[in-house]
Amino acid sequence: MIAYLDESGAHEGPGDVFTLGGWVARESRWKRIEAVWDTWLGSRVFHMVDFENRYGDFANWPNPKKRIR
């Protein structure tokens, strides 16, 4: 079995929320998942912090927190 897990939150603030998500699959299935994933995304890696701060691949994306003329 192979697992990919990712967490978010729980940084010791008031009202902290901790989330955990992931995938678990047998190795043979995982190789098929990776093939599809690589076809769609290539070697790109998604980091929410980059998206939120409009950094890297997201530098030219509009920011919903700012007014768009």
N, C-alpha and C positions, 0 to 999 in steps of 0.2 A: 504494500500500500504506500502511496505517496500523498502527502498533504501539503497544501499551501494555505497559510493562515495569515491574516493581517488584522491589526488592532488599531483602534483610534480612541482618543479621549483619555480620561482618568489622569489628568495632570494636576491633581490635588487642589482644584478650585472648588468653590462652593457650588453645589448642584452638579458636580461632575457626573458624566455619563460615560460608561465604558462600552465599546462595541467590539465585536469580534466576528469576522466572517472568513469563510474559506471553502476550499474544495478538497475532497478526499476521493481517491480513485485507485483502482488497481494499476500497476505499471503499464500494462498493455493499453488500457483505456487512456491513461495519462499521455502516452505518446501521441495518440490521435487528437486529444485536446490541444496539446502543444502545436501540432501541425496546423490545425485550424487557427489557433491564436496567432502563430507566426505569420500565416498568410494574411491575416487582417491587420495586424499591428507591426509586424517586423520586429525590430529590436527595441522599439519604443517602450518606455516604462511610464506608467501613469502615477504621478504623485499629486495628491489633492492640494498640497501646499503650493505647488507650481501653478495649478489651475487657479486657485484662489488669488494668488498674487500676480497672475498673468505673466508668468516667467517661462522662458524656453519656448516650447511648441505653442504656448498659449499667449505669447507676448502681444499678438495682434488681435486677440479676441476682445470683444466689447466687455466692459466691466459693468454688471447690472447695478453696482453701487454708485456709478457715476452717470451723469446726464449725457445722453447722446444727442448731439445737435441734429 
